[in-house]
């Protein structure tokens, strides 16, 4: 499926925060994090319905090698990315974003 990814404004802030943290931890870890996020987004775009719904129509996909989860919704041919959450945050906040 070809899809259009749409990002909520909060997602950019969440990604910037995570990127900055990984940047301060180890050389190259920040770029590795973004590569894994990109791979996960590509997988979501290829088969968005392959991930299970966790709250109403909100779905989630884990980011490989990092404790982050991407929450999204499918609306027509668009995939709306609603949150990129660290595993220790309350998942209900990401699930209920619309």
Buried (B, 14 or more C-beta within 10 A) or exposed (E): EEBEBBBBEBBEEBBEEBBEEBBEEEEEBBEEBBEBBEEBBEBBBEEBEEBEEBBEEBBBBBBEEBEBBBBBBBEEEEBBBBBBBBEEBEBEEBBEBE
